Amino acid sequence: MLDNPAVALTILVLSLFIGWEVISKVPPLLHTPLMSGSNAISGITIVGAILAAGAATVTESSWLGFVAIVFATINVVGGFLVTNRMLAMFQKKDGS
């Protein structure tokens, strides 16, 4: 089914639209807690991208897999940094 490029492109466009609509409806107060949960999804993306990039022959899918690894890693690291900063706001400060 996904061998047809038109079907794959349609699925990509629909998933981008649905993702945009879902994220735009989330109040700003909930963005940081939801980012922690999205780190798990990005971890799954990294595993899939490693499988795509690790093909025996270098093709378009291996290059796209490499790009997916880079972007998903940036997302995971950024999510952990933001979560760490958020948790630091709730810790007691010594001497103050």
N, CA, C and O atoms as a GROMACS GRO file, in nm:
protein
  384
    1MET      N    1   0.082  -0.119   0.000
    1MET     CA    2   0.000   0.000   0.000
    1MET      C    3   0.087   0.126   0.000
    1MET      O    4   0.057   0.220  -0.073
    2LEU      N    5   0.194   0.130   0.080
    2LEU     CA    6   0.278   0.248   0.085
    2LEU      C    7   0.381   0.251  -0.027
    2LEU      O    8   0.464   0.342  -0.031
    3ASP      N    9   0.377   0.154  -0.118
    3ASP     CA   10   0.467   0.156  -0.232
    3ASP      C   11   0.428   0.265  -0.330
    3ASP      O   12   0.510   0.309  -0.411
    4ASN      N   13   0.303   0.308  -0.324
    4ASN     CA   14   0.254   0.414  -0.411
    4ASN      C   15   0.295   0.549  -0.350
    4ASN      O   16   0.254   0.580  -0.239
    5PRO      N   17   0.375   0.629  -0.421
    5PRO     CA   18   0.420   0.758  -0.364
    5PRO      C   19   0.305   0.854  -0.334
    5PRO      O   20   0.315   0.935  -0.242
    6ALA      N   21   0.197   0.847  -0.410
    6ALA     CA   22   0.085   0.936  -0.387
    6ALA      C   23   0.017   0.904  -0.253
    6ALA      O   24  -0.024   0.994  -0.181
    7VAL      N   25   0.007   0.777  -0.222
    7VAL     CA   26  -0.053   0.737  -0.094
    7VAL      C   27   0.036   0.780   0.022
    7VAL      O   28  -0.013   0.831   0.123
    8ALA      N   29   0.167   0.758   0.008
    8ALA     CA   30   0.260   0.797   0.114
    8ALA      C   31   0.259   0.949   0.135
    8ALA      O   32   0.263   0.995   0.249
    9LEU      N   33   0.254   1.025   0.026
    9LEU     CA   34   0.250   1.172   0.038
    9LEU      C   35   0.119   1.218   0.102
    9LEU      O   36   0.119   1.311   0.182
   10THR      N   37   0.009   1.153   0.066
   10THR     CA   38  -0.120   1.187   0.127
   10THR      C   39  -0.118   1.160   0.277
   10THR      O   40  -0.167   1.242   0.354
   11ILE      N   41  -0.062   1.048   0.318
   11ILE     CA   42  -0.053   1.016   0.461
   11ILE      C   43   0.035   1.117   0.533
   11ILE      O   44   0.002   1.160   0.643
   12LEU      N   45   0.147   1.157   0.471
   12LEU     CA   46   0.236   1.256   0.531
   12LEU      C   47   0.165   1.390   0.548
   12LEU      O   48   0.172   1.449   0.656
   13VAL      N   49   0.097   1.437   0.445
   13VAL     CA   50   0.029   1.567   0.453
   13VAL      C   51  -0.083   1.563   0.557
   13VAL      O   52  -0.098   1.657   0.634
   14LEU      N   53  -0.159   1.456   0.559
   14LEU     CA   54  -0.267   1.445   0.659
   14LEU      C   55  -0.212   1.438   0.801
   14LEU      O   56  -0.268   1.499   0.892
   15SER      N   57  -0.103   1.365   0.821
   15SER     CA   58  -0.047   1.356   0.956
   15SER      C   59   0.013   1.490   1.000
   15SER      O   60   0.004   1.526   1.117
   16LEU      N   61   0.073   1.564   0.906
   16LEU     CA   62   0.123   1.698   0.940
   16LEU      C   63   0.008   1.791   0.979
   16LEU      O   64   0.019   1.865   1.077
   17PHE      N   65  -0.101   1.787   0.904
   17PHE     CA   66  -0.216   1.872   0.933
   17PHE      C   67  -0.278   1.836   1.068
   17PHE      O   68  -0.308   1.925   1.148
   18ILE      N   69  -0.298   1.708   1.093
   18ILE     CA   70  -0.358   1.665   1.220
   18ILE      C   71  -0.266   1.700   1.337
   18ILE      O   72  -0.314   1.746   1.441
   19GLY      N   73  -0.135   1.678   1.321
   19GLY     CA   74  -0.041   1.714   1.427
   19GLY      C   75  -0.043   1.862   1.457
   19GLY      O   76  -0.041   1.902   1.574
   20TRP      N   77  -0.047   1.944   1.354
   20TRP     CA   78  -0.052   2.090   1.373
   20TRP      C   79  -0.180   2.130   1.447
   20TRP      O   80  -0.175   2.212   1.539
   21GLU      N   81  -0.292   2.073   1.407
   21GLU     CA   82  -0.419   2.107   1.471
   21GLU      C   83  -0.422   2.065   1.618
   21GLU      O   84  -0.471   2.139   1.703
   22VAL      N   85  -0.370   1.948   1.647
   22VAL     CA   86  -0.370   1.899   1.785
   22VAL      C   87  -0.279   1.985   1.873
   22VAL      O   88  -0.318   2.024   1.983
   23ILE      N   89  -0.159   2.014   1.827
   23ILE     CA   90  -0.063   2.091   1.906
   23ILE      C   91  -0.109   2.234   1.923
   23ILE      O   92  -0.088   2.293   2.029
   24SER      N   93  -0.171   2.292   1.822
   24SER     CA   94  -0.214   2.433   1.833
   24SER      C   95  -0.329   2.450   1.933
   24SER      O   96  -0.353   2.561   1.980
   25LYS      N   97  -0.398   2.343   1.966
   25LYS     CA   98  -0.510   2.351   2.062
   25LYS      C   99  -0.465   2.334   2.207
   25LYS      O  100  -0.545   2.352   2.298
   26VAL      N  101  -0.338   2.300   2.229
   26VAL     CA  102  -0.288   2.277   2.365
   26VAL      C  103  -0.255   2.412   2.428
   26VAL      O  104  -0.183   2.492   2.369
   27PRO      N  105  -0.306   2.438   2.549
   27PRO     CA  106  -0.273   2.565   2.616
   27PRO      C  107  -0.124   2.571   2.649
   27PRO      O  108  -0.062   2.468   2.675
   28PRO      N  109  -0.065   2.691   2.647
   28PRO     CA  110   0.079   2.705   2.674
   28PRO      C  111   0.121   2.648   2.809
   28PRO      O  112   0.236   2.605   2.824
   29LEU      N  113   0.032   2.646   2.906
   29LEU     CA  114   0.065   2.595   3.038
   29LEU      C  115   0.098   2.445   3.034
   29LEU      O  116   0.173   2.396   3.118
   30LEU      N  117   0.043   2.374   2.938
   30LEU     CA  118   0.064   2.229   2.929
   30LEU      C  119   0.176   2.188   2.836
   30LEU      O  120   0.207   2.069   2.826
   31HIS      N  121   0.239   2.282   2.766
   31HIS     CA  122   0.341   2.245   2.667
   31HIS      C  123   0.459   2.171   2.730
   31HIS      O  124   0.504   2.070   2.676
   32THR      N  125   0.509   2.221   2.844
   32THR     CA  126   0.628   2.159   2.904
   32THR      C  127   0.601   2.018   2.954
   32THR      O  128   0.681   1.929   2.927
   33PRO      N  129   0.491   1.992   3.027
   33PRO     CA  130   0.465   1.853   3.067
   33PRO      C  131   0.443   1.759   2.948
   33PRO      O  132   0.483   1.643   2.953
   34LEU      N  133   0.382   1.809   2.843
   34LEU     CA  134   0.361   1.725   2.726
   34LEU      C  135   0.492   1.697   2.653
   34LEU      O  136   0.505   1.594   2.586
   35MET      N  137   0.588   1.788   2.665
   35MET     CA  138   0.717   1.766   2.600
   35MET      C  139   0.788   1.645   2.661
   35MET      O  140   0.857   1.572   2.591
   36SER      N  141   0.770   1.625   2.790
   36SER     CA  142   0.830   1.509   2.854
   36SER      C  143   0.774   1.380   2.794
   36SER      O  144   0.848   1.284   2.772
   37GLY      N  145   0.646   1.379   2.770
   37GLY     CA  146   0.585   1.261   2.709
   37GLY      C  147   0.626   1.242   2.564
   37GLY      O  148   0.635   1.129   2.516
   38SER      N  149   0.649   1.352   2.494
   38SER     CA  150   0.688   1.340   2.354
   38SER      C  151   0.830   1.288   2.338
   38SER      O  152   0.867   1.243   2.230
   39ASN      N  153   0.910   1.294   2.444
   39ASN     CA  154   1.045   1.238   2.436
   39ASN      C  155   1.040   1.087   2.409
   39ASN      O  156   1.125   1.034   2.337
   40ALA      N  157   0.943   1.020   2.466
   40ALA     CA  158   0.930   0.876   2.441
   40ALA      C  159   0.896   0.849   2.295
   40ALA      O  160   0.948   0.755   2.235
   41ILE      N  161   0.810   0.932   2.238
   41ILE     CA  162   0.774   0.915   2.097
   41ILE      C  163   0.895   0.943   2.009
   41ILE      O  164   0.918   0.874   1.910
   42SER      N  165   0.973   1.045   2.044
   42SER     CA  166   1.094   1.075   1.966
   42SER      C  167   1.196   0.963   1.978
   42SER      O  168   1.272   0.938   1.885
   43GLY      N  169   1.199   0.897   2.093
   43GLY     CA  170   1.288   0.782   2.108
   43GLY      C  171   1.251   0.671   2.013
   43GLY      O  172   1.338   0.605   1.957
   44ILE      N  173   1.122   0.648   1.995
   44ILE     CA  174   1.075   0.548   1.900
   44ILE      C  175   1.111   0.591   1.758
   44ILE      O  176   1.148   0.508   1.675
   45THR      N  177   1.100   0.720   1.730
   45THR     CA  178   1.138   0.773   1.599
   45THR      C  179   1.286   0.750   1.572
   45THR      O  180   1.324   0.716   1.460
   46ILE      N  181   1.369   0.767   1.674
   46ILE     CA  182   1.512   0.745   1.657
   46ILE      C  183   1.540   0.599   1.622
   46ILE      O  184   1.623   0.571   1.536
   47VAL      N  185   1.473   0.508   1.688
   47VAL     CA  186   1.494   0.366   1.658
   47VAL      C  187   1.455   0.334   1.514
   47VAL      O  188   1.527   0.264   1.443
   48GLY      N  189   1.340   0.385   1.471
   48GLY     CA  190   1.298   0.362   1.332
   48GLY      C  191   1.392   0.427   1.232
   48GLY      O  192   1.420   0.370   1.127
   49ALA      N  193   1.442   0.546   1.266
   49ALA     CA  194   1.534   0.616   1.176
   49ALA      C  195   1.668   0.544   1.168
   49ALA      O  196   1.730   0.541   1.062
   50ILE      N  197   1.712   0.485   1.278
   50ILE     CA  198   1.836   0.408   1.276
   50ILE      C  199   1.820   0.287   1.184
   50ILE      O  200   1.911   0.253   1.109
   51LEU      N  201   1.704   0.224   1.188
   51LEU     CA  202   1.679   0.110   1.098
   51LEU      C  203   1.679   0.155   0.952
   51LEU      O  204   1.730   0.084   0.865
   52ALA      N  205   1.621   0.273   0.925
   52ALA     CA  206   1.617   0.322   0.787
   52ALA      C  207   1.755   0.365   0.740
   52ALA      O  208   1.792   0.340   0.626
   53ALA      N  209   1.831   0.431   0.828
   53ALA     CA  210   1.963   0.481   0.790
   53ALA      C  211   2.066   0.369   0.782
   53ALA      O  212   2.167   0.382   0.714
   54GLY      N  213   2.042   0.259   0.852
   54GLY     CA  214   2.140   0.151   0.856
   54GLY      C  215   2.128   0.051   0.744
   54GLY      O  216   2.177  -0.062   0.756
   55ALA      N  217   2.063   0.089   0.636
   55ALA     CA  218   2.048  -0.003   0.523
   55ALA      C  219   2.185  -0.033   0.462
   55ALA      O  220   2.278   0.046   0.472
   56ALA      N  221   2.195  -0.150   0.399
   56ALA     CA  222   2.323  -0.193   0.341
   56ALA      C  223   2.365  -0.104   0.224
   56ALA      O  224   2.484  -0.082   0.202
   57THR      N  225   2.267  -0.054   0.150
   57THR     CA  226   2.298   0.036   0.038
   57THR      C  227   2.252   0.176   0.072
   57THR      O  228   2.153   0.195   0.142
   58VAL      N  229   2.325   0.274   0.023
   58VAL     CA  230   2.290   0.414   0.049
   58VAL      C  231   2.185   0.456  -0.055
   58VAL      O  232   2.212   0.461  -0.175
   59THR      N  233   2.067   0.486  -0.004
   59THR     CA  234   1.957   0.531  -0.090
   59THR      C  235   1.895   0.656  -0.028
   59THR      O  236   1.945   0.709   0.071
   60GLU      N  237   1.786   0.701  -0.088
   60GLU     CA  238   1.717   0.817  -0.033
   60GLU      C  239   1.667   0.790   0.108
   60GLU      O  240   1.667   0.879   0.193
   61SER      N  241   1.622   0.667   0.132
   61SER     CA  242   1.569   0.635   0.264
   61SER      C  243   1.677   0.639   0.372
   61SER      O  244   1.649   0.675   0.486
   62SER      N  245   1.800   0.604   0.336
   62SER     CA  246   1.906   0.611   0.436
   62SER      C  247   1.941   0.757   0.468
   62SER      O  248   1.972   0.790   0.582
   63TRP      N  249   1.937   0.843   0.366
   63TRP     CA  250   1.961   0.986   0.394
   63TRP      C  251   1.847   1.046   0.476
   63TRP      O  252   1.871   1.124   0.568
   64LEU      N  253   1.724   1.011   0.442
   64LEU     CA  254   1.610   1.060   0.520
   64LEU      C  255   1.615   1.004   0.663
   64LEU      O  256   1.576   1.072   0.758
   65GLY      N  257   1.662   0.880   0.676
   65GLY     CA  258   1.678   0.822   0.810
   65GLY      C  259   1.780   0.898   0.891
   65GLY      O  260   1.761   0.921   1.010
   66PHE      N  261   1.890   0.939   0.826
   66PHE     CA  262   1.992   1.019   0.896
   66PHE      C  263   1.935   1.153   0.940
   66PHE      O  264   1.959   1.196   1.053
   67VAL      N  265   1.861   1.219   0.853
   67VAL     CA  266   1.799   1.348   0.888
   67VAL      C  267   1.700   1.328   1.003
   67VAL      O  268   1.693   1.411   1.094
   68ALA      N  269   1.624   1.218   1.000
   68ALA     CA  270   1.530   1.190   1.108
   68ALA      C  271   1.602   1.166   1.240
   68ALA      O  272   1.554   1.207   1.345
   69ILE      N  273   1.717   1.099   1.235
   69ILE     CA  274   1.797   1.078   1.357
   69ILE      C  275   1.840   1.212   1.415
   69ILE      O  276   1.829   1.234   1.536
   70VAL      N  277   1.888   1.301   1.330
   70VAL     CA  278   1.935   1.432   1.377
   70VAL      C  279   1.821   1.511   1.440
   70VAL      O  280   1.836   1.562   1.552
   71PHE      N  281   1.708   1.522   1.371
   71PHE     CA  282   1.597   1.602   1.423
   71PHE      C  283   1.535   1.540   1.548
   71PHE      O  284   1.502   1.612   1.642
   72ALA      N  285   1.520   1.410   1.551
   72ALA     CA  286   1.462   1.345   1.670
   72ALA      C  287   1.556   1.357   1.789
   72ALA      O  288   1.511   1.372   1.902
   73THR      N  289   1.687   1.351   1.765
   73THR     CA  290   1.783   1.367   1.875
   73THR      C  291   1.777   1.509   1.930
   73THR      O  292   1.782   1.529   2.052
   74ILE      N  293   1.768   1.608   1.841
   74ILE     CA  294   1.753   1.747   1.886
   74ILE      C  295   1.627   1.761   1.970
   74ILE      O  296   1.627   1.829   2.073
   75ASN      N  297   1.519   1.697   1.927
   75ASN     CA  298   1.393   1.705   2.001
   75ASN      C  299   1.405   1.640   2.139
   75ASN      O  300   1.357   1.695   2.238
   76VAL      N  301   1.469   1.525   2.146
   76VAL     CA  302   1.484   1.456   2.275
   76VAL      C  303   1.571   1.537   2.371
   76VAL      O  304   1.535   1.557   2.487
   77VAL      N  305   1.686   1.584   2.321
   77VAL     CA  306   1.776   1.661   2.408
   77VAL      C  307   1.709   1.790   2.453
   77VAL      O  308   1.716   1.826   2.571
   78GLY      N  309   1.644   1.860   2.362
   78GLY     CA  310   1.573   1.983   2.399
   78GLY      C  311   1.462   1.957   2.499
   78GLY      O  312   1.440   2.035   2.591
   79GLY      N  313   1.391   1.847   2.481
   79GLY     CA  314   1.284   1.812   2.575
   79GLY      C  315   1.338   1.784   2.714
   79GLY      O  316   1.279   1.826   2.814
   80PHE      N  317   1.450   1.713   2.721
   80PHE     CA  318   1.508   1.686   2.853
   80PHE      C  319   1.561   1.814   2.918
   80PHE      O  320   1.549   1.830   3.039
   81LEU      N  321   1.619   1.904   2.838
   81LEU     CA  322   1.669   2.030   2.894
   81LEU      C  323   1.555   2.116   2.949
   81LEU      O  324   1.567   2.174   3.057
   82VAL      N  325   1.446   2.124   2.875
   82VAL     CA  326   1.332   2.202   2.921
   82VAL      C  327   1.270   2.138   3.044
   82VAL      O  328   1.233   2.208   3.138
   83THR      N  329   1.259   2.005   3.045
   83THR     CA  330   1.203   1.936   3.161
   83THR      C  331   1.291   1.956   3.283
   83THR      O  332   1.241   1.977   3.394
   84ASN      N  333   1.423   1.949   3.265
   84ASN     CA  334   1.515   1.970   3.376
   84ASN      C  335   1.502   2.112   3.430
   84ASN      O  336   1.504   2.133   3.552
   85ARG      N  337   1.489   2.208   3.341
   85ARG     CA  338   1.472   2.348   3.385
   85ARG      C  339   1.341   2.366   3.460
   85ARG      O  340   1.335   2.439   3.560
   86MET      N  341   1.236   2.301   3.412
   86MET     CA  342   1.106   2.311   3.479
   86MET      C  343   1.113   2.249   3.618
   86MET      O  344   1.060   2.306   3.714
   87LEU      N  345   1.178   2.134   3.632
   87LEU     CA  346   1.188   2.069   3.762
   87LEU      C  347   1.275   2.151   3.857
   87LEU      O  348   1.252   2.149   3.978
   88ALA      N  349   1.374   2.221   3.804
   88ALA     CA  350   1.460   2.305   3.889
   88ALA      C  351   1.381   2.420   3.950
   88ALA      O  352   1.417   2.470   4.057
   89MET      N  353   1.275   2.463   3.885
   89MET     CA  354   1.194   2.572   3.940
   89MET      C  355   1.121   2.530   4.067
   89MET      O  356   1.086   2.614   4.149
   90PHE      N  357   1.099   2.401   4.084
   90PHE     CA  358   1.024   2.352   4.199
   90PHE      C  359   1.113   2.303   4.314
   90PHE      O  360   1.061   2.259   4.416
   91GLN      N  361   1.243   2.310   4.299
   91GLN     CA  362   1.333   2.269   4.406
   91GLN      C  363   1.357   2.384   4.502
   91GLN      O  364   1.358   2.500   4.463
   92LYS      N  365   1.376   2.350   4.630
   92LYS     CA  366   1.404   2.452   4.729
   92LYS      C  367   1.545   2.505   4.710
   92LYS      O  368   1.638   2.430   4.681
   93LYS      N  369   1.558   2.635   4.727
   93LYS     CA  370   1.689   2.698   4.713
   93LYS      C  371   1.755   2.702   4.850
   93LYS      O  372   1.691   2.740   4.949
   94ASP      N  373   1.882   2.665   4.856
   94ASP     CA  374   1.956   2.667   4.984
   94ASP      C  375   2.001   2.809   5.015
   94ASP      O  376   2.055   2.878   4.929
   95GLY      N  377   1.978   2.852   5.138
   95GLY     CA  378   2.026   2.980   5.187
   95GLY      C  379   1.941   3.099   5.146
   95GLY      O  380   1.976   3.212   5.179
   96SER      N  381   1.832   3.077   5.078
   96SER     CA  382   1.748   3.192   5.039
   96SER      C  383   1.618   3.190   5.113
   96SER      O  384   1.535   3.279   5.094
   0.00000   0.00000   0.00000
